[in-house]
């Protein structure tokens, strides 16, 4: 149901916003892909003004320099965005559909945004609204260009294995879940640093295993070749703490051990020689 055709339409299942000047597809392109799904009640749309009337954003500190931004009640994929504060400029890792006034004011009180960066297309949501509010660029790996539904001048496509920002923060291309899937590494003088992974990696409920899959909701595995390509890029990651796309995706202290043992299990399952 379209609440207003004078506003850009937002898919209620994934939160992706479509531009006003182009026809809205019959089915959301992001959802009509094996990595996501069309809701069992069919395709439905909403708008940003409608979201502003029914939702707000919960802001929660994860560390002294990382805050979680999460819509409540849950909407669409129900992921969180992560605000990373750094002396050289703040970075928003992934987006949520609603930048409500309180959240915008909170981010501005912390110094605004120098960049928005993405793990993968499921969290593009209203990225152009966020970029406009904070007058900052949006960084997306070029391999995920086909899933950009709302092109704008704010978008900066990058290529290669890593993109360095400032203060040692790096965006690392791993592939896997999507061809352009990435993680963000934040260094620390005290340990091996923190990894923000979206759901390039997904932490199990037990917090003893990290999964990498083609599709999480549809439980589709990566092919052997796709996993091999992912592992080649991800094997040298070093970190002690990990924050994923959802509120139960926090792992502090032993994150690298969990990652290593999980990857060894994958290697054995796919028949790679561990000797």
C-alpha positions as a printed Julia matrix, in Angstrom:
275×3 Matrix{Float64}:
  0.0     0.0     0.0
  1.39    3.4    -0.99
  0.67    5.96    1.7
  1.74    8.87   -0.49
  3.07    8.86   -4.01
  4.55   12.32   -3.37
  7.19   10.77   -1.11
  9.97    8.28   -1.97
  8.7     4.79   -1.24
 10.35    2.55    1.36
 10.01   -1.23    1.31
  8.54   -2.39    4.62
 10.39   -5.72    4.48
 13.97   -4.5     3.93
 13.75   -0.73    4.48
 15.22    0.22    1.08
 14.13    3.63   -0.22
 13.42    4.13   -3.92
 13.75    7.47   -5.75
 10.68    9.55   -6.43
 11.57   10.24  -10.08
 11.6     6.56  -11.11
  8.75    4.03  -11.18
  8.57    1.89   -8.05
  9.02   -1.78   -8.97
  6.15   -4.2    -8.49
  8.43   -6.14   -6.14
 11.35   -4.66   -4.22
 14.52   -5.59   -6.1
 16.46   -6.14   -2.87
 13.81   -8.45   -1.41
 13.13  -10.3    -4.66
 16.57  -11.87   -4.43
 17.54  -15.17   -2.84
 19.43  -13.38   -0.07
 16.19  -11.77    1.16
 12.48  -12.48    0.63
  9.13  -10.97   -0.28
  6.92  -10.87    2.8
  4.24  -13.58    2.96
  1.6   -10.82    2.97
  2.99   -9.43   -0.28
  4.88   -6.28   -1.22
  4.12   -3.24    0.92
  5.53    0.26    0.98
  5.73    3.14    3.42
  7.32    6.6     3.54
  9.69    8.47    5.8
  6.94   10.75    7.21
  4.91    7.64    8.08
  7.89    6.13    9.88
  8.43    9.35   11.82
  4.88    9.09   13.16
  5.17    5.51   14.38
  8.81    4.86   15.29
 11.76    6.35   17.13
 15.42    5.42   17.54
 17.03    3.93   20.6
 20.64    5.1    21.1
 22.81    2.77   23.18
 26.52    3.03   24.01
 28.54   -0.09   23.17
 31.9     1.47   24.09
 33.08    5.0    24.79
 33.44    5.52   21.02
 30.76    3.29   19.46
 26.98    3.81   19.76
 24.18    1.59   18.48
 21.24    3.23   16.66
 18.18    0.98   16.51
 14.59    1.68   15.41
 11.9     0.79   17.91
  9.62   -1.02   17.64
 11.36   -3.28   15.13
 11.01   -2.32   11.48
 12.04   -4.14    8.29
 15.25   -6.15    8.91
 15.51   -4.68   12.43
 19.24   -4.09   12.14
 21.18   -1.39   13.93
 23.53    1.24   12.59
 26.76    1.9    14.47
 28.17    5.37   15.08
 31.96    5.3    15.34
 33.56    8.36   16.94
 37.15    9.12   15.99
 39.38   12.23   16.19
 39.67   12.42   12.39
 35.89   12.29   11.91
 32.92   10.11   12.77
 31.71    7.22   10.61
 28.22    5.75   10.43
 28.51    2.03    9.74
 25.4     0.87    7.89
 22.09    2.76    8.04
 18.62    2.4     9.48
 15.58    3.81    7.65
 14.71    6.48   10.23
 17.02    9.42   11.05
 14.7    10.97   13.64
 15.42   14.5    14.97
 16.75   13.24   18.31
 19.24   10.94   16.59
 20.36   13.66   14.19
 20.9    16.03   17.11
 22.8    13.35   19.05
 25.16   12.69   16.14
 25.7    16.42   15.61
 26.51   16.81   19.31
 29.27   14.23   18.8
 30.75   16.08   15.81
 28.51   14.99   12.92
 29.57   12.5    10.24
 32.62   12.48    8.02
 31.49    9.35    6.17
 28.85    6.65    5.87
 30.13    3.16    5.02
 28.3    -0.08    4.3
 28.73   -3.76    4.95
 26.28   -4.7     2.15
 23.08   -3.67    0.31
 20.52   -4.86    2.88
 21.26   -1.79    4.98
 21.33    0.95    2.34
 17.81    1.96    3.47
 17.53    5.8     3.4
 21.26    6.38    2.91
 20.74    9.45    0.75
 18.67   11.13    3.46
 21.43   10.49    5.98
 24.1    11.76    3.58
 22.12   14.93    2.92
 21.51   15.61    6.62
 25.22   15.36    7.42
 26.68   16.51    4.09
 29.0    13.52    3.86
 29.96   10.87    1.3
 28.69    7.3     1.26
 31.22    4.52    0.6
 30.08    1.33   -1.15
 32.27   -1.31   -2.74
 31.9    -1.26   -6.52
 30.98   -4.96   -6.61
 27.64   -4.06   -5.04
 26.76   -1.33   -7.53
 23.93   -3.43   -9.1
 22.02   -3.27   -5.8
 22.05    0.52   -5.51
 18.38    1.38   -6.03
 18.75    5.12   -5.37
 21.87    6.59   -7.02
 23.02   10.03   -5.88
 26.04   12.32   -5.99
 26.88   11.34   -2.4
 27.79    7.78   -3.39
 31.47    6.94   -3.68
 32.18    3.55   -5.23
 35.56    2.11   -4.32
 37.52   -0.89   -5.52
 40.24   -3.18   -4.25
 40.77   -5.06   -1.0
 40.7    -2.21    1.52
 39.89    1.46    1.94
 41.75    3.5     4.56
 39.88    6.29    6.29
 41.74    8.04    9.15
 43.08    7.19   12.6
 43.91    3.69   11.31
 40.28    2.81   10.52
 39.99    0.55    7.47
 37.13   -0.85    5.42
 38.05   -4.35    4.22
 36.41   -6.1     1.27
 35.73   -9.78    1.95
 32.86  -10.72   -0.33
 30.85  -13.75    0.72
 27.29  -12.77    1.59
 27.31  -10.24   -1.3
 30.06   -9.7    -3.89
 30.92   -6.38   -2.24
 30.44   -7.38    1.41
 32.81   -5.57    3.76
 33.84   -5.2     7.4
 35.2    -2.16    9.24
 38.3    -2.51   11.43
 38.87   -0.02   14.24
 42.36   -0.18   15.78
 43.04    0.0    19.5
 46.27    0.64   21.43
 45.18   -1.92   24.03
 44.42   -4.96   21.83
 43.97   -6.17   18.25
 41.03   -3.88   17.7
 37.32   -4.08   16.95
 35.56   -5.45   13.87
 32.18   -4.14   12.72
 30.78   -6.8    10.4
 27.12   -6.07    9.62
 26.12   -9.6     8.74
 29.1   -10.31    6.54
 29.57  -12.58    9.56
 26.63  -13.69   11.74
 27.18  -14.68   15.37
 25.32  -17.74   16.63
 23.01  -17.59   19.65
 25.58  -19.54   21.65
 28.21  -16.94   20.68
 30.57  -19.8    19.9
 30.31  -19.76   16.1
 30.44  -17.2    13.3
 28.62  -18.01   10.07
 29.24  -16.72    6.56
 26.44  -17.59    4.11
 25.01  -16.59    0.77
 21.6   -16.12    2.42
 20.88  -16.13    6.13
 17.03  -15.94    6.08
 16.81  -18.58    3.33
 19.67  -20.7     4.71
 21.61  -20.93    1.46
 25.28  -21.82    1.79
 28.14  -20.3    -0.12
 29.58  -22.55   -2.79
 32.99  -24.05   -2.11
 34.56  -21.53   -4.49
 32.72  -18.58   -2.91
 33.86  -19.61    0.56
 37.44  -20.05   -0.64
 37.4   -16.5    -2.06
 35.97  -15.14    1.19
 38.47  -16.99    3.35
 41.42  -15.83    1.25
 40.46  -12.22    2.04
 39.32  -12.7     5.64
 41.94  -15.1     6.99
 44.35  -12.35    8.02
 41.82  -10.27    9.94
 42.91   -9.54   13.52
 40.5    -8.32   16.19
 39.42   -9.08   19.74
 35.93   -7.58   19.74
 33.14   -7.86   17.17
 29.85   -5.99   16.73
 27.35   -7.24   14.17
 24.13   -5.95   12.65
 21.82   -6.93   15.5
 21.58   -6.35   19.22
 22.6    -9.92   20.09
 25.69   -9.7    17.86
 28.29   -8.49   20.38
 31.41  -10.54   21.15
 34.18   -9.1    23.32
 37.59  -10.48   24.13
 37.56  -13.86   22.38
 36.17  -12.83   18.98
 39.26  -13.86   17.02
 39.27  -17.32   18.63
 35.61  -17.82   17.71
 36.29  -16.61   14.16
 39.31  -18.92   13.76
 37.57  -22.06   15.03
 34.5   -21.26   12.91
 36.57  -20.9     9.77
 38.38  -24.16   10.52
 35.01  -25.9    10.71
 34.04  -24.44    7.33
 37.35  -25.48    5.8
 36.87  -29.03    7.01
 33.24  -29.13    5.81
 34.2   -27.92    2.35
 36.99  -30.48    2.17
 40.02  -28.18    2.29
 43.29  -29.68    3.52
 43.98  -28.29    7.01
 47.46  -29.81    7.27
